[in-house]
Amino acid sequence: MGDKANGHPGAAGRATAADHPASVRNVVLVGHSGSGKTTLVEALALTAGAVNRAGRVEDGTCVSDYDEIEHRQQRSVQLSLVPVEWGGFKINLLDTPGYADFVGELRAGLRAADAALFVVSAADGPETMAGATRMVWDECAAVGMPRAIVVTHLEAARSDFEEMTRTCAEYFGGDDPDAVLPLYLPLHGAQAADGHAPVTGLIGLLSQRLYDYASGERKESEPDADQLPLIEEARNRLIEGIIAESEDETLMDRYLSGEDVDVKTLVEDLERAVARGVFHPVLAAAPAAEGARQGIGTLELLELITGGFPTPLEGVAPAVTTPDGAARQIKSCDPQGPLVAEVVKTASDPYVGRVSLVRVFSGTLRPDETVHVSGHGLADRGHEDHDVDERIGALSAPFGKRQRTLTHCIAGDLACVAKLNRAETGDTLSAKDDPLLMAPWDMPDPLLPLAIQAHSKADEDKLSQGLSRLVAEDPTMRLEQNQDTHQVVLWCLGEAHADVALERLRMRYGVQVDVVGHRVSLRETFADRAAGRGRHVKQSGGHGQYAICEIQVEPLPGGSGIEFVDKVVGGAVPRQFIPSVEKGVRSQATKGVAAGYPLIDVRITLLDGKAHSVDSSDAAFQTAGALALREAASDARIHLLEPVAEIQVLVGDDYVGAVMSDLSGRRGRVVGTEQAPGGRTLVRAEVPEIEIGRYAVDLRSLSHGTARFSRRYARHEPMPPQLSERIREQAQDAP
């Protein structure tokens, strides 16, 4: 790491294929929006020699250039891969969006990575770590993923590295705050007129050396005498933290007895503790000065990544099965093993078509070979399961807007694959003669509905294909063709997610759509018993139409559906026309009897009727049955039924009161609460679906991004009379 005797020399930054998994490091950058992840990736690429001082690759594009939508919205909206080479290692930097709406891209990055850098801004408050960032940290902890923390924005006037380090220990350290400690302290330059002393370098705590970046490159020197007391206190705590996590149980006794543990032993123990995910070093980073070749802290970070983060060989491969569900054991990260790779991201390129970012977990992927593509079990979101063979195109590594050709991609590495026209995000690639399927990663449920319709006839012709491509790229999006409301609904994670979906439809697929109000699936039922008579008699010369039937309608308990009973006596309605009456009333029930919503939970009894020996027919009795049901409804009280959802809200204890009050204002009924780990509470409630259309957005605002919820349909219940009447009036006014 940075406290080693010498830093590794920068490499040329060529994105070539790795030769062995031990030389690969897959690192995902995690942090809230605006924390500086993309800037840090560019600084690391500069130090590795992959870009010039202006942050450009040799073709003139920026290393982070990828999506026009990101430029328009001024924020990252998707996972991007930046591969660099440094000191003989290939480092795949996975830059993830920080905004909560794009957590699907974040989870894809976590799936592809073996370690995580959590990027926090010294200029922001601790609340930026209390929401989604804290939840991701806990998820990484659950699977033992190694993590380190990078403090950015040290150039801000009110930044305080020491305070931010203490906050990180509080939020991320849990029961062991000494597992989150800084490896370096900021080295400050001369104080400016406003009292702020800029950060010009770092102080290595283990090596007790100064790393000064003021000249544009790191230079080492001895600390001044007045700096030693500050170093000693922080250094002793760091050494104790490292030794506490050491696998050498004798080391603590030796240290406490006064033995001077050499730096080489400490660094080796530190690297092992980081790789095991039990110690989380805090580092600092600042952007490079004008004309500088290295940003502050970038060499130290690269040394941590290559020395402390694990190789893909140390990871555990996800569970693998055959297509029929039989478990299959594979050796983790074996380039000679059976091919098992996963599509972690799908994008569309206007020139080469669909491009899939793939992580290879076993075997070696080569261009122009035929692979088997296995579906991913997300059929409920509009992603059909499939098992097909496809011939892949070229393999490449992205850099800026260009793709650099690769000759192969071994287990543990990542590559972009062209011409996988059927594969979607989450799919498994395997050998065509040995098809395998990987267990999918968890994806959040999209809970914000966006009802859309084609803007014009030309858009209508392209809408279906555009939507299918859109959901193929994004497994966090669900496409619904609602048969009750006849609406096309895109279920998204939030407003920003929805905005990006509409922008992609317009820019990538040339489809302009209009957003319309989302309608929930209402129902109708009879409140009381009612009777109706349907008379359909027409004489127009030749064969006429003659059918009369009398029915009785009575309500049934919820969930009963429609029950049809025949109580005709004496052949008043001939037996062959009884099914016709039933067909007619059921058809009318589907259309509704009050506001155009399906009728449910009633028993319809056919009591009597009349027929004509010549003019009666199947069609006539169908019409009579429908007329009888409409007449029964005209004199009866009809209830409009609304769907009610069971929701579970997991929220921090500080926001429980606000959440419960908000649910009450939505006509919700809280049915229970229970304590959850991490100072959180699980609130269970039943809420009408019409009241929670925007709950995904409102809950995020209410809880400052710290809460999440799930929902499922429970039942239909009668709406309040005033709301029911307003909907009836709207139905009557509709064209």
VEXKOLTI-690808 format. One record per residue (C-alpha): z, x, y; residue in three letters. Coordinates in pm, whole numbers, plus 50000, padded with zeros to 5 digits. Each point is the difference from the previous one (the first is absolute). Example, Ala and Ser with C-alpha at 12.3 -4.5 7.8 and 13.67 -1.06 7.14 Angstrom:
507805123049550ALA499345013750344SER
END
This chain:
500005000050000MET500215010550362GLY503055020949915ASP498085021049750LYS499205035350103ALA496404992550087ASN498024968350057GLY496884993349798HIS496775008650180PRO497834971250112GLY496994992249784ALA496534989850104ALA500824963349947GLY497154993649757ARG500464967249811ALA498955013749660THR500924987349657ALA503345012349870ALA499905022449693ASP503444991549860HIS502574972550069PRO502605026550086ALA498025008750314SER499934963850127VAL502514982950229ARG499644963050076ASN502094990350303VAL500214966050168VAL501134996950362LEU502244970050067VAL501384987650329GLY500004972350256HIS497034994450226SER499865025950277GLY502235025349823SER497225026150007GLY498745001149640LYS496335004050086THR500745026250267THR502065019049744LEU497154998949746VAL497645014250261GLU502515027450086ALA500355009549633LEU496215000849964ALA499795022850304LEU502565024249859THR498214999949662ALA496775009550175GLY498234967749912ALA499314990450363VAL499495018650323ASN502305000050297ARG498514967750129ALA500934982849675GLY496384998649883ARG498375009149673VAL496795020350004GLU497784969350039ASP501814990950321GLY501864969549870THR503764996350016CYS501905005049675VAL501554965450035SER496774981850088ASP499294974249735TYR499914963950109ASP498484985250315GLU502584972149986ILE502795025650034GLU498395013050319HIS499644964850138ARG503574989849917GLN501535033950088GLN502075001649680ARG499675009949637SER499174970649778VAL499195017049671GLN500885028849772LEU498075031950071SER499785032149800LEU499835034250168VAL499735028249742PRO500725035450120VAL500405033849830GLU502795023750085TRP501365030449825GLY498094993149680GLY501104963649982PHE498024968250050LYS502094975550202ILE498924963650007ASN501574984850312LEU500104962049978LEU500434984850346ASP501254964049984THR500184972750266PRO503434994950151GLY499594963450088TYR501654976049754ALA496834979149958ASP498345028849816PHE502725007049747VAL497384996249725GLY498355031950126GLU503415016850003LEU500694990149639ARG496615013349898ALA500955033250161GLY503315000449814LEU498154993649673ARG497665029350060ALA502685024450117ALA502645021349830ASP502205005150307ALA500544984150340ALA500475012350357LEU501924974450205PHE498965004350363VAL502524988550263VAL499735002350375SER502775016350201ALA498944978650296ALA500704967249819ASP503244983349906GLY501514996849652PRO498634964749965GLU496655015349905THR501655012349679MET501904968249921ALA497064978349899GLY497015006849781ALA500535037950011THR503474996449847ARG498664976649730MET497285024949908VAL502615027749985TRP502044979049755ASP496914993549789GLU499285037349982CYS503625006449907ALA499774974749717ALA497225019949834VAL501365034250097GLY497105009750226MET500765031950197PRO500334993950372ARG500345020550316ALA500384989050361ILE498005012250298VAL501304993750352VAL497164997250253THR499654994150375HIS502475027650083LEU498055004750322GLU501274966450128ALA502465002750288ALA502804980949823ARG499465014249653SER503065013049815ASP499365017549669PHE503665002849903GLU500664963050066GLU496894989949808MET501095021949708THR503374982549989ARG498234966250010THR497755010449711CYS503045010049796ALA501594966250075GLU496954979049908TYR498525021149721PHE502995019049859GLY501864969449871GLY503145011149821ASP499035036750035ASP499165008450364PRO500135037349915ASP496814994849796ALA498154995250333VAL500325031750206LEU497765020450234PRO498435032849886LEU499285010050359TYR501324993950350LEU497714996750302PRO499525030950215LEU499904989550364HIS498215017450283GLY500925002050368ALA501394968350151GLN497584980850220ALA500784984450337ALA500794966649838ASP502625016749780GLY497944998049680HIS499575032249804ALA496804998949796PRO500015009449632VAL498155032849953THR500915008149640GLY502544997049720LEU503115017749881ILE500085005749623GLY503494992549871LEU499755018249666LEU498145030550124SER501785000250339GLN496665008150163ARG498254986050307LEU496464986349959TYR498484999350347ASP496714981050048TYR499755005250378ALA497025023449965SER498034975449785GLY500895017449673GLU503325003549823ARG501885031950079LYS503285009949837GLU502975016650168SER503765003949974GLU502244974050170PRO502035009050307ASP503735004449965ALA500734967550185ASP497904980949747GLN501865012249692LEU503034976250021PRO497684969750016LEU498005013249705ILE503085008249793GLU501504965050007GLU496754982549904ALA499165027349748ARG503304996949815ASN499604962649967ARG496425004449875LEU501065025849740ILE502774977249875GLU497534971149978GLY497535021049800ILE502665013749766ILE501414965149942ALA496624989849855GLU499435032649813SER499374999549626GLU502095031949979ASP503534986049965GLU501565034250061THR498405004450341LEU502544978450185MET502945019049854ASP498385033050095ARG499344987850353TYR503554986550047LEU501435032849875SER498265017650287GLY496945013549824GLU496995003950231ASP497204980549833VAL496685016750076ASP497284981050185VAL497525002649712LYS502404981449766THR500684973650265LEU496304994150064VAL499264996849629GLU502874975449954ASP498864980950308LEU496464996949866GLU501254987749662ARG502304974350165ALA497164987450219VAL497634997649703ALA502624980349804ARG500354975450289GLY503735006350052VAL499875019750327PHE498004989450305HIS499445026950263PRO499464990950363VAL497335019650186LEU498644998750353ALA496424998950123ALA498385000650341ALA496315000550100PRO498215032750059ALA499825012050359ALA496665002250180GLU497855024949809GLY502665006749734ALA499005005449636ARG503254986249860GLN502184970350085GLY503765005250002ILE501414995649650GLY496674997149821THR500335032949811LEU503494990049892GLU498714966549880LEU497165015449802LEU502485023949839GLU502254970849908LEU497074980349854ILE498745028749787THR503395014549903GLY502314969949985GLY497874969849911PHE499154995049633PRO496645005049835THR498294970349835PRO501035015649668LEU503614990750076GLU499244963250057GLY500204971649752VAL496754981649935ALA500074962150039PRO500094979549681ALA496634997849825VAL498804973949751THR496804991749817THR498124969050122PRO501674979149730ASP503485009750128GLY500985026649746ALA502035028650150ALA498255033650017ARG501795033050045GLN498195026350204ILE501095034550107LYS500785000450369SER497415017550216CYS497985016749725ASP496485009550119PRO498885001049635GLN501524966249911GLY498384965649994PRO498664988650336LEU502464977850187VAL499424995450373ALA500814972850249GLU498254986250305VAL502635001850275VAL497704989650284LYS496614983650040THR497865002550313ALA496454991850100SER497765026150157ASP496904987750187PRO497925028149852TYR501265005549643VAL501474965849926GLY503364996049829ARG502175031349985VAL503115001049779SER502915023950052LEU501195009349650VAL503105017949871ARG499445016249661VAL503124998949780PHE498475014149681SER496745016649902GLY497245011950231THR497634977850196LEU496445012250044ARG497104986350207PRO497244979049846ASP501974991449687GLU500524964949864THR503604987850013VAL501744968249895HIS501464978950283VAL502944978049904SER501244971250216GLY503394998950164HIS501664966449942GLY499694986350354LEU497854969849918ALA502384977750197ASP498935018550317ARG496284996249947GLY499615032949809HIS498504991649664GLU501025020149695ASP497105019049851HIS499135025549732ASP496645016050070VAL498265033549968ASP498665016150317GLU498175031950074ARG501705017350288ILE498235019250272GLY500995031650182ALA503575012550036LEU501085011250344SER502935008150223ALA500204983150341PRO500355019950317PHE499474982050326GLY497024977249955LYS498345023149751ARG500325002649623GLN500035034649840ARG498545000949651THR502285008649706LEU498885012249658THR502924983349820HIS503484985550048CYS502755010649762ILE503214982249906ALA502395000150297GLY497275001250266ASP498324973650216LEU496334994250076ALA497684974250149CYS497594984049753VAL496724984150105ALA498114971149840LYS502934983349823LEU498594966050086ASN502304979549777ARG503255019350035ALA502674987150237GLU503265014050129THR502475002649713GLY497395002749726ASP500215026049724THR497195024249916LEU499885013749645SER497505012949744ALA497464973849893LYS500805006249633ASP503785000250059ASP500804972450254PRO503545000350141LEU501934980150259LEU502765012350232MET502904978350106ALA499294988150358PRO502295009050286TRP502004973450182ASP498234983750291MET501634977650261PRO499024963549998ASP497864989450298PRO501884971650164LEU498104993250324LEU497124975149957PRO496795004050201LEU497614970649965ALA496425009150090ILE496544984650008GLN496565014550057ALA498975001050364HIS496384990449927SER497664991649714LYS498915036449982ALA503645010849970ASP500614973849733GLU497325015749781ASP501735034250021LYS503624988449997LEU500574999249624SER498705035349942GLN501865013650302GLY503294985049885LEU499605013149645SER499445035250133ARG502924996750239LEU502534990749731VAL498585026649767ALA501135026050254GLU503454985550060ASP502244988249715PRO502614987850249THR497604973050112MET499574967349811ARG496974977650025LEU500584962849943GLU497454972149978GLN502364970550049ASN498674970149810GLN502324975550178ASP499325009850360THR496495014149937HIS500935030750201GLN499235036749940VAL503315018250049VAL500625037450024LEU503655007349930TRP501055031050196CYS503155020350060LEU500144994150374GLY498024994750317GLU498765035950023ALA498864998149638HIS498144967850078ALA498385015250310ASP498715029549799VAL498634976649731ALA498014980450258LEU498795032150164GLU498825013949667ARG498164967849919LEU498185002250331ARG499335037550020MET499425009949638ARG498504968949851TYR498464983150304GLY501934967549951VAL501364981550302GLN502724974749919VAL502134975650195ASP503734996749941VAL501144964049955VAL503414984349955GLY501425004449653HIS500734967249823ARG502574995549725VAL499304978549696SER501634966650078LEU500294970849759ARG500504962450024GLU502094975949796THR501204963950011PHE503504994450131ALA500304965149846ASP498344977849743ARG496754984250122ALA497174978749867ALA496295000550072GLY496884980649910ARG496615016049984GLY496994976850024ARG496525014649977HIS497474971549983VAL496415003650119LYS497044977449926GLN496645011950119SER497544985849750GLY499585013949653GLY503025019049867HIS502964997350236GLY503415016849998GLN503114981549895TYR503475013949942ALA503474987750094ILE503265016749907CYS503634996050096GLU502405029249988ILE503625008150067GLN501125033950134VAL503545013649976GLU501445034250090PRO501085024849734LEU502295030450015PRO498575032250144GLY497755019349766GLY498904969349802SER496405000550118GLY497994967849961ILE500654976749711GLU497554972049917PHE501184970249793VAL497874971749858ASP501774966149981LYS496974977550001VAL500284970349762VAL497424975749877GLY497025022650068GLY499944992650372ALA498625035050041VAL497805009249702PRO501295030149804ARG496975021150080GLN500764997650374PHE503705009649986ILE499135037350017PRO497714992150292SER502874985150198VAL502145030649919GLU497225023450109LYS499634981250327GLY503705000450091VAL500345036849906ARG496975008850209SER501484981350298GLN503375016649940ALA498345034050030THR498584989950339LYS503304985550121GLY500924966050139VAL501595007450340ALA499095033850153ALA497485013749754GLY502395019849778TYR500244995949620PRO502244972449869LEU502615010649744ILE503074987649813ASP499084963349954VAL499504976249709ARG496934977850038ILE500034969649776THR496904978749942LEU501234963949973LEU496994977250017ASP496394996850103GLY496694982549955LYS496625010249867ALA496474985849982HIS497985000549681SER496925014050178VAL501015015350333ASP503115019349898SER499565037649946SER501855032949983ASP499135008150362ALA501134965750121ALA503445002949840PHE500405035550131GLN499404986850351THR502364970849944ALA502765023049879GLY499665021750312ALA500054969250226LEU503124986749825ALA501875032450060LEU499005000650367ARG501164964150046GLU503335007649836ALA500485028850242ALA499114979050305SER503164979149970ASP502325026949862ALA502085028250144ARG498265032549920ILE501915032550008HIS498265032350092LEU501365027749780LEU500125036250116GLU500345030649776PRO503405016750004VAL500365037049920ALA502925018449851GLU500385031850203ILE502215030449958GLN500705021450305VAL501455034949955LEU501475009550336VAL502515024550145GLY503474985650048ASP499655003350379ASP497194974450004TYR501244974449743VAL501284975950264GLY496765000850196ALA497924994849686VAL502074970249882MET499894984150344SER496235004650012ASP499584984349655LEU502044970150110SER497664995750297GLY497094998649757ARG501534970049816ARG501145024049730GLY502984996049768ARG501935031549911VAL500974996649635VAL501885032649954GLY500655035750104THR501035030949810GLU500725036050086GLN497335025949926ALA500245038149992PRO499645019950320GLY501884976550232GLY497524971649953ARG500244963249912THR497664978449793LEU499604965750158VAL498504972449783ARG498644969150170ALA497574971249965GLU497634995750292VAL496954977550057PRO496865021449974GLU498654985650324ILE502915017350178GLU499465035149858ILE496335006250066GLY500885028750237ARG503335009149844TYR498735034549898ALA499515008150369VAL503064982150133ASP502405015049746LEU498815035050082ARG500704993950369SER503344983249929LEU501315028449783SER498295029250180HIS497925006449690GLY502975003849763THR499634967449800ALA497504988549741ARG499554967449817PHE498314984149702SER498954964149946ARG498914976749722ARG499074963649987TYR502894977049903ALA498854963850038ARG498664973950242HIS502434979550208GLU499584971550254PRO499355011650353MET502104987850294PRO498554966950131PRO499085013450343GLN498125029749857LEU498334978249740SER498814975750265GLU498535027750211ARG497985012949706ILE498734965049925ARG498844996450358GLU498225033549984GLN498254989049680ALA498824967850164GLN498715018750307ASP498135025749791ALA496204995449996PRO
END
